[in-house]
Amino acid sequence: MSDPPKPSKRTLADEIGGKAARKLKARRRGDSGVWFGLGMMGLVGWSVAVPTLLGAALGVWLDTHYPAPHSWTLSLLVVGLVLGCVNAWHWVAKEEKAMKDEQEDDHE
């Protein structure tokens, strides 16, 4: 029987080099703490609110100029809300992928 492979030992120089590289990367990236999180919440909020409000405004204008048996305001408000949610989902997925890629780079 053969012995199981031994885990490779990281030297002190490897660990120090890795920590230094992570610090340099963090400095280049800037501080992404609480303010970054609040900014992302604002971005997600506005990416939903703006299309929703635009859809409602267009719907009100259509209701006053082109009356129909259905409410343009309600219809376009829902369309704007759906588009805003898809837009917000896109931003969140993009940021999540960037964070995962960054974590994978840190572990290498």
ZAMARGU-4260 file (C-alpha; in steps of 0.2 Angstrom, whole numbers, plus 5000, padded with zeros to 4 digits):
<rodrens>
0) 5000/5000/5000 | 5006/5017/4996 | 5006/5032/5009 | 4992/5045/5006 | 4999/5061/4998
5) 5005/5074/5011 | 4998/5091/5010 | 5010/5104/5003 | 5016/5115/5017 | 5016/5134/5013
10) 5031/5143/5019 | 5031/5158/5029 | 5037/5168/5013 | 5022/5161/5003 | 5010/5167/5017
15) 5018/5184/5019 | 5018/5186/5000 | 4999/5181/4999 | 4994/5193/5012 | 5004/5207/5004
20) 4996/5204/4988 | 4979/5204/4996 | 4983/5221/5004 | 4988/5229/4988 | 4973/5223/4979
25) 4962/5230/4993 | 4971/5247/4992 | 4968/5247/4973 | 4950/5243/4975 | 4947/5256/4988
30) 4936/5254/5004 | 4921/5244/5000 | 4913/5243/5017 | 4897/5250/5023 | 4896/5264/5010
35) 4898/5252/4996 | 4884/5242/5003 | 4873/5257/5005 | 4877/5263/4988 | 4872/5246/4981
40) 4856/5247/4990 | 4853/5264/4982 | 4857/5258/4965 | 4845/5243/4967 | 4831/5254/4974
45) 4833/5267/4960 | 4834/5254/4946 | 4817/5248/4952 | 4809/5265/4956 | 4814/5274/4940
50) 4806/5262/4927 | 4791/5260/4939 | 4788/5279/4940 | 4791/5281/4921 | 4778/5268/4917
55) 4766/5276/4929 | 4769/5293/4921 | 4767/5287/4904 | 4751/5278/4909 | 4743/5293/4916
60) 4747/5303/4900 | 4740/5289/4889 | 4724/5288/4900 | 4721/5307/4898 | 4725/5308/4879
65) 4719/5290/4874 | 4706/5284/4885 | 4703/5265/4884 | 4692/5252/4893 | 4708/5247/4903
70) 4719/5257/4914 | 4735/5262/4905 | 4742/5268/4921 | 4740/5252/4930 | 4746/5242/4915
75) 4762/5252/4913 | 4766/5253/4931 | 4766/5234/4932 | 4777/5233/4916 | 4789/5246/4924
80) 4790/5237/4940 | 4794/5220/4931 | 4807/5229/4920 | 4815/5237/4936 | 4815/5221/4945
85) 4824/5212/4931 | 4836/5227/4930 | 4840/5226/4949 | 4842/5207/4947 | 4855/5210/4934
90) 4865/5222/4945 | 4864/5210/4960 | 4870/5195/4950 | 4884/5205/4942 | 4890/5211/4959
95) 4888/5193/4966 | 4899/5186/4952 | 4912/5199/4954 | 4913/5195/4973 | 4914/5176/4970
100) 4928/5179/4957 | 4937/5190/4969 | 4936/5177/4983 | 4943/5164/4971 | 4957/5175/4967
105) 4961/5177/4985 | 4961/5159/4989 | 4974/5155/4975
</rodrens>
